[in-house]
Amino acid sequence: KTRTPEQVIKAVARFYQVSEDEICGRRRNRDIVRPRQIAMYLMREETDVSLLRIGAELGGRDLDRSAAGGAGFDPGDLPPDRRGRDRPPVRSGFGAADADAG
């Protein structure tokens, strides 16, 4: 696991065409909730950081109470028409995020 939370946020923001500030902010509208959940999931899967730090990166959330912070969220649970758009393309977006970080 060599990704950083910043790389995950950047890749998710680019994929969903939202700002990094929106992903890390407090807004809870539908356009932001899904990218934030995907970012939480990918941070859990792709980084070595704790849930406490993931929560801090994403607006100071308490992930013990969040479905995405615990075991409750998996992009595989999305309906079939969303699965392909939410999981693999975001991960493939890490290449661009890595280039930006270098």
N, C-alpha and C positions, 0 to 999 in steps of 0.2 A: 504494500500500500504506500504509494509514493505521492499521492495527490495532496494538495493543501485545501483547506476550506475555501480559500480565495479562488483557486482554480475551479473548484466545483461551482461556486456562485457565478463566476464569469461565464462558464460554459452553459449553465442553465439559463442565465439572463440572455445570452446570445441566442440560444435555441428558441426561447419563448418570446423574444423581442420585447423584453421588459428591462428596466434598469436594475443594476445591482442594488441600488438604494431601495427600490421597491421590494425586492426579495428579502432584504434585511430589515425592512420597516415594519410598522405596526398595522398597516392596512390589511383588511381581511376580506376584500371583495374576491369574487370568483376568479378574476383574471390573474390574481397574485397567489391565491391559495395553492393551486396545483403546482406552479413552479417552485414555490417554497417547500411543499411536501416532497417533490422530486429532489430538491437540493438537500433536504434533511436525509432522505433515503440514501442518496449518493455519498453524502459525507460519512454516513455510517458504514457504507460498503467500500468506499474508495480511499478513506483516510484513516489514520490511527488516532484521531482526536476523540476525546470523551464526549458523552452526551452533554455535559455541562458546557464545554467549549462550543459545541455545535449550537446549543441554545443561545449562547452569548453572541455568536457570529450572526445569528438570525433574529436579531432584535431583542435579545434577553429573554427568550422563551424558556419556560420550565418544561423540558422535554419528557420528564417523568410523567407529565399529565397529557402529553401530546401523542396522538395515535402514531404519527410518523417517528417520534422519538423512541417509542417502544417497539414492540414486535408487530404492531397492528397494521402498518402500511407496507405494501409491496406493490410496485407498479404492475406486477403480474396479475394483481387483482382487478386491474382496470378492464373495462369492456374491450373486446378484441379490436374494435376500430381505433382505440386510443393507445393500446399496448405498444404497437410498433412506432408510434410517434413519440411516446414519452420515454421509453427506456433506451433502446439502442442508439437513436440519433443523438441524444444528449451525451451519452458516453463517447460517441465518435467526435463530438464537439470539443473534447479535451485537447485534441491536437492543436486547435486554434488557441485555446486558453493557455496551453503550455508555451506556445510560441510567444504570446503576449507577455508571459511571466519571465521569459529568458532575457 
